[in-house]
Amino acid sequence: MISLVRRILHRPVHQLGSLGRAPRSGQRLRNERFASYLASNNRRSLNTDRQDALLAGRRLMRGALMLGLVALAAWVVVESASAIGVF
């Protein structure tokens, strides 16, 4: 009797259903738990264009950093040569 009352009063965290739509020709969703999870969490999809842009931006910044390091090294060499020429 107690287990029957527990079963009746138990409320699952995520409702397992077909997202409020009538099933087509009597078929149910293949994975109702996954569909219910997506519906309850309402997550946005990943924008792959933004990820590609981020990677391209990182590549551009890495190139600019390397160019800056090469320019700094060349400037140090030129200044050292001019300092040695003074003495």
C-alpha positions in Angstrom: 0.0 0.0 0.0 2.8 2.4 0.9 4.7 1.6 -2.3 1.5 2.3 -4.3 1.1 5.7 -2.7 4.8 6.5 -3.3 4.4 5.5 -7.0 1.3 7.7 -7.4 2.9 10.8 -5.6 6.3 10.5 -7.3 7.0 13.2 -9.8 9.9 12.7 -12.1 12.4 15.6 -12.7 11.8 15.6 -16.5 8.5 14.6 -17.9 8.9 11.9 -20.6 6.6 12.9 -23.4 6.5 13.7 -27.0 6.9 17.5 -26.5 3.1 18.1 -26.7 2.7 17.0 -30.3 0.5 14.2 -31.4 2.5 11.2 -32.6 2.3 10.5 -36.3 0.5 7.3 -37.2 0.7 6.1 -33.6 4.5 6.1 -33.4 6.4 7.6 -30.5 9.6 9.5 -30.5 12.7 7.3 -30.7 14.4 8.7 -27.7 11.8 10.5 -25.6 14.2 11.2 -22.7 16.6 13.1 -24.9 13.9 15.1 -26.6 12.5 16.0 -23.2 15.9 17.0 -21.9 16.4 19.3 -24.9 13.0 20.8 -24.4 13.4 21.4 -20.7 16.9 23.0 -21.0 16.2 25.1 -24.1 19.9 25.3 -25.1 21.0 27.3 -28.1 22.8 25.5 -30.9 26.5 26.0 -31.4 27.3 28.6 -34.1 30.2 26.9 -36.1 30.8 30.1 -38.1 31.7 31.9 -34.9 34.1 29.1 -33.9 35.8 29.3 -37.4 36.0 33.1 -37.0 37.6 32.7 -33.6 40.2 30.3 -34.9 41.0 32.6 -37.8 41.3 35.5 -35.4 43.7 33.6 -33.2 45.8 32.6 -36.3 45.9 36.3 -37.3 47.0 37.4 -33.8 49.7 34.7 -33.7 51.0 36.0 -37.1 51.0 39.6 -35.9 52.8 38.6 -32.7 55.5 36.7 -34.6 55.9 39.7 -37.0 56.3 42.0 -34.0 58.9 39.7 -32.4 60.9 39.6 -35.7 60.7 43.4 -36.0 61.9 43.8 -32.4 64.8 41.4 -33.0 65.8 43.3 -36.2 65.6 46.6 -34.3 67.9 45.3 -31.5 70.4 44.1 -34.1 70.4 47.4 -35.9 70.7 49.4 -32.6 73.5 47.1 -31.4 75.4 47.6 -34.7 75.1 51.3 -34.5 76.2 51.3 -30.8 79.3 49.2 -31.8 80.0 51.7 -34.6 80.1 54.6 -32.2 82.8 53.0 -30.1 
